[in-house]
Amino acid sequence: MHGTTEWSWGAGFGHGMFGQIFWVLLVILVIGVVLFALFSRK
């Protein structure tokens, strides 16, 4: 296994398209939670 530590850890969830979709969904989820927290504070 080669590359950065971040990619190596992500590769554990699957290679190729599945891995990319997993990270995209993860980023969207994190952004959604952050936006929800910001709006709920107002």
BAKOL-362570 format. One record per atom (N, C-alpha, C): atom name; residue in three letters; residue number from 1; x, y, z. Coordinates in Angstrom, 3 decimals, decimal comma, padded with zeros to 6 digits. Each point is the difference from the previous one (the first is absolute). Example, Ala and Ser with C-alpha at 12.3 -4.5 7.8 and 13.67 -1.06 7.14 Angstrom:
# BAKOL-362570
<atom N | res ALA | n 1 | xx 013,190 | yy -005,690 | zz 007,800> $
<atom CA | res ALA | n 1 | xx -000,890 | yy 001,190 | zz 000,000> $
<atom C | res ALA | n 1 | xx 000,900 | yy 001,200 | zz 000,000> $
<atom N | res SER | n 2 | xx -000,350 | yy 001,050 | zz -000,720> $
<atom CA | res SER | n 2 | xx 000,820 | yy 001,190 | zz 000,060> $
<atom C | res SER | n 2 | xx -000,770 | yy 001,090 | zz 000,730> $
This chain:
# BAKOL-362570
<atom N | res MET | n 1 | xx 000,865 | yy -001,200 | zz 000,000> $
<atom CA | res MET | n 1 | xx -000,865 | yy 001,200 | zz 000,000> $
<atom C | res MET | n 1 | xx 000,897 | yy 001,245 | zz 000,000> $
<atom N | res HIS | n 2 | xx -000,297 | yy 000,902 | zz -000,891> $
<atom CA | res HIS | n 2 | xx 000,827 | yy 001,195 | zz -000,101> $
<atom C | res HIS | n 2 | xx -000,870 | yy 001,245 | zz -000,060> $
<atom N | res GLY | n 3 | xx 000,632 | yy 001,154 | zz 000,038> $
<atom CA | res GLY | n 3 | xx -000,728 | yy 001,271 | zz -000,033> $
<atom C | res GLY | n 3 | xx -000,055 | yy 000,611 | zz 001,385> $
<atom N | res THR | n 4 | xx -000,819 | yy 001,034 | zz 000,126> $
<atom CA | res THR | n 4 | xx -000,098 | yy 000,697 | zz 001,271> $
<atom C | res THR | n 4 | xx -000,740 | yy -000,855 | zz 001,018> $
<atom N | res THR | n 5 | xx 000,155 | yy 000,339 | zz 001,255> $
<atom CA | res THR | n 5 | xx -000,673 | yy -000,755 | zz 001,055> $
<atom C | res THR | n 5 | xx -001,513 | yy 000,132 | zz -000,129> $
<atom N | res GLU | n 6 | xx -000,456 | yy 001,177 | zz -000,422> $
<atom CA | res GLU | n 6 | xx -001,435 | yy 000,237 | zz -000,130> $
<atom C | res GLU | n 6 | xx -000,605 | yy -000,931 | zz -001,036> $
<atom N | res TRP | n 7 | xx 000,668 | yy -000,113 | zz -001,156> $
<atom CA | res TRP | n 7 | xx -000,539 | yy -000,849 | zz -001,068> $
<atom C | res TRP | n 7 | xx 000,089 | yy -001,465 | zz 000,409> $
<atom N | res SER | n 8 | xx 001,085 | yy -000,366 | zz 000,688> $
<atom CA | res SER | n 8 | xx 000,177 | yy -001,389 | zz 000,422> $
<atom C | res SER | n 8 | xx -001,134 | yy -000,405 | zz 000,943> $
<atom N | res TRP | n 9 | xx -000,378 | yy 000,889 | zz 000,884> $
<atom CA | res TRP | n 9 | xx -001,090 | yy -000,287 | zz 000,933> $
<atom C | res TRP | n 9 | xx -001,328 | yy -000,094 | zz -000,746> $
<atom N | res GLY | n 10 | xx -000,189 | yy 000,901 | zz -000,971> $
<atom CA | res GLY | n 10 | xx -001,232 | yy -000,004 | zz -000,781> $
<atom C | res GLY | n 10 | xx -000,109 | yy -001,233 | zz -000,877> $
<atom N | res ALA | n 11 | xx 001,136 | yy -000,521 | zz -000,474> $
<atom CA | res ALA | n 11 | xx -000,011 | yy -001,162 | zz -000,885> $
<atom C | res ALA | n 11 | xx -000,557 | yy -001,226 | zz 000,719> $
<atom N | res GLY | n 12 | xx 000,046 | yy 000,028 | zz 001,325> $
<atom CA | res GLY | n 12 | xx -000,508 | yy -001,134 | zz 000,754> $
<atom C | res GLY | n 12 | xx -001,489 | yy -000,203 | zz -000,202> $
<atom N | res PHE | n 13 | xx -000,708 | yy 001,059 | zz -000,379> $
<atom CA | res PHE | n 13 | xx -001,447 | yy -000,090 | zz -000,211> $
<atom C | res PHE | n 13 | xx -000,327 | yy -000,477 | zz -001,405> $
<atom N | res GLY | n 14 | xx 000,995 | yy -000,118 | zz -000,848> $
<atom CA | res GLY | n 14 | xx -000,246 | yy -000,456 | zz -001,364> $
<atom C | res GLY | n 14 | xx 000,779 | yy 000,825 | zz -001,002> $
<atom N | res HIS | n 15 | xx 000,299 | yy -000,614 | zz -001,123> $
<atom CA | res HIS | n 15 | xx 000,790 | yy 000,684 | zz -001,023> $
<atom C | res HIS | n 15 | xx -000,912 | yy 000,533 | zz -001,101> $
<atom N | res GLY | n 16 | xx 000,504 | yy 000,948 | zz -000,761> $
<atom CA | res GLY | n 16 | xx -000,723 | yy 000,486 | zz -001,177> $
<atom C | res GLY | n 16 | xx -001,214 | yy 000,842 | zz 000,332> $
<atom N | res MET | n 17 | xx -001,078 | yy -000,237 | zz -000,732> $
<atom CA | res MET | n 17 | xx -001,193 | yy 000,836 | zz 000,085> $
<atom C | res MET | n 17 | xx -000,611 | yy -000,009 | zz 001,393> $
<atom N | res PHE | n 18 | xx -000,060 | yy -001,167 | zz 000,629> $
<atom CA | res PHE | n 18 | xx -000,627 | yy -000,073 | zz 001,326> $
<atom C | res PHE | n 18 | xx 000,727 | yy 000,891 | zz 000,997> $
<atom N | res GLY | n 19 | xx 001,326 | yy -000,014 | zz -000,055> $
<atom CA | res GLY | n 19 | xx 000,768 | yy 000,826 | zz 000,918> $
<atom C | res GLY | n 19 | xx -000,271 | yy 001,473 | zz -000,219> $
<atom N | res GLN | n 20 | xx -000,101 | yy 000,399 | zz -001,279> $
<atom CA | res GLN | n 20 | xx -000,249 | yy 001,412 | zz -000,306> $
<atom C | res GLN | n 20 | xx -001,377 | yy 000,417 | zz 000,493> $
<atom N | res ILE | n 21 | xx -001,008 | yy -000,841 | zz -000,239> $
<atom CA | res ILE | n 21 | xx -001,364 | yy 000,320 | zz 000,436> $
<atom C | res ILE | n 21 | xx -000,044 | yy 000,101 | zz 001,521> $
<atom N | res PHE | n 22 | xx 000,728 | yy -000,897 | zz 000,683> $
<atom CA | res PHE | n 22 | xx 000,002 | yy 000,013 | zz 001,466> $
<atom C | res PHE | n 22 | xx 000,524 | yy 001,319 | zz 000,525> $
<atom N | res TRP | n 23 | xx 001,118 | yy 000,476 | zz -000,585> $
<atom CA | res TRP | n 23 | xx 000,597 | yy 001,250 | zz 000,481> $
<atom C | res TRP | n 23 | xx -000,886 | yy 001,188 | zz -000,331> $
<atom N | res VAL | n 24 | xx -000,645 | yy -000,026 | zz -001,197> $
<atom CA | res VAL | n 24 | xx -000,895 | yy 001,104 | zz -000,384> $
<atom C | res VAL | n 24 | xx -001,167 | yy 000,090 | zz 000,982> $
<atom N | res LEU | n 25 | xx -000,599 | yy -001,151 | zz 000,304> $
<atom CA | res LEU | n 25 | xx -001,121 | yy -000,013 | zz 000,940> $
<atom C | res LEU | n 25 | xx 000,452 | yy 000,442 | zz 001,390> $
<atom N | res LEU | n 26 | xx 001,200 | yy -000,406 | zz 000,385> $
<atom CA | res LEU | n 26 | xx 000,510 | yy 000,379 | zz 001,320> $
<atom C | res LEU | n 26 | xx 000,183 | yy 001,502 | zz 000,102> $
<atom N | res VAL | n 27 | xx 000,554 | yy 000,603 | zz -001,051> $
<atom CA | res VAL | n 27 | xx 000,223 | yy 001,455 | zz -000,008> $
<atom C | res VAL | n 27 | xx -001,338 | yy 000,733 | zz 000,033> $
<atom N | res ILE | n 28 | xx -000,973 | yy -000,476 | zz -000,803> $
<atom CA | res ILE | n 28 | xx -001,317 | yy 000,635 | zz -000,029> $
<atom C | res ILE | n 28 | xx -000,653 | yy -000,096 | zz 001,381> $
<atom N | res LEU | n 29 | xx 000,158 | yy -001,149 | zz 000,649> $
<atom CA | res LEU | n 29 | xx -000,597 | yy -000,190 | zz 001,318> $
<atom C | res LEU | n 29 | xx 000,602 | yy 000,958 | zz 001,011> $
<atom N | res VAL | n 30 | xx 001,319 | yy 000,140 | zz -000,026> $
<atom CA | res VAL | n 30 | xx 000,680 | yy 000,899 | zz 000,937> $
<atom C | res VAL | n 30 | xx -000,436 | yy 001,441 | zz -000,230> $
<atom N | res ILE | n 31 | xx -000,052 | yy 000,416 | zz -001,273> $
<atom CA | res ILE | n 31 | xx -000,416 | yy 001,368 | zz -000,319> $
<atom C | res ILE | n 31 | xx -001,432 | yy 000,232 | zz 000,452> $
<atom N | res GLY | n 32 | xx -000,852 | yy -000,994 | zz -000,204> $
<atom CA | res GLY | n 32 | xx -001,403 | yy 000,121 | zz 000,393> $
<atom C | res GLY | n 32 | xx -000,135 | yy 000,181 | zz 001,506> $
<atom N | res VAL | n 33 | xx 000,768 | yy -000,773 | zz 000,752> $
<atom CA | res VAL | n 33 | xx -000,058 | yy 000,085 | zz 001,460> $
<atom C | res VAL | n 33 | xx 000,501 | yy 001,361 | zz 000,475> $
<atom N | res VAL | n 34 | xx 001,069 | yy 000,491 | zz -000,615> $
<atom CA | res VAL | n 34 | xx 000,556 | yy 001,304 | zz 000,387> $
<atom C | res VAL | n 34 | xx -001,001 | yy 001,115 | zz -000,298> $
<atom N | res LEU | n 35 | xx -000,596 | yy -000,031 | zz -001,197> $
<atom CA | res LEU | n 35 | xx -000,975 | yy 001,033 | zz -000,356> $
<atom C | res LEU | n 35 | xx -001,203 | yy -000,055 | zz 000,941> $
<atom N | res PHE | n 36 | xx -000,461 | yy -001,216 | zz 000,317> $
<atom CA | res PHE | n 36 | xx -001,136 | yy -000,152 | zz 000,906> $
<atom C | res PHE | n 36 | xx 000,328 | yy 000,578 | zz 001,368> $
<atom N | res ALA | n 37 | xx 001,222 | yy -000,239 | zz 000,482> $
<atom CA | res ALA | n 37 | xx 000,402 | yy 000,508 | zz 001,312> $
<atom C | res ALA | n 37 | xx 000,054 | yy 001,526 | zz -000,010> $
<atom N | res LEU | n 38 | xx 000,509 | yy 000,559 | zz -001,107> $
<atom CA | res LEU | n 38 | xx 000,100 | yy 001,457 | zz -000,078> $
<atom C | res LEU | n 38 | xx -001,379 | yy 000,646 | zz -000,035> $
<atom N | res PHE | n 39 | xx -000,920 | yy -000,571 | zz -000,785> $
<atom CA | res PHE | n 39 | xx -001,332 | yy 000,595 | zz -000,116> $
<atom C | res PHE | n 39 | xx -000,798 | yy -000,205 | zz 001,283> $
<atom N | res SER | n 40 | xx 000,219 | yy -001,103 | zz 000,692> $
<atom CA | res SER | n 40 | xx -000,768 | yy -000,271 | zz 001,219> $
<atom C | res SER | n 40 | xx 000,432 | yy 000,934 | zz 001,131> $
<atom N | res ARG | n 41 | xx 001,221 | yy 000,525 | zz -000,081> $
<atom CA | res ARG | n 41 | xx 000,464 | yy 000,913 | zz 001,048> $
<atom C | res ARG | n 41 | xx -000,675 | yy 001,356 | zz -000,115> $
<atom N | res LYS | n 42 | xx -000,339 | yy 000,403 | zz -001,215> $
<atom CA | res LYS | n 42 | xx -000,583 | yy 001,334 | zz -000,190> $
<atom C | res LYS | n 42 | xx -001,398 | yy 000,084 | zz 000,603> $
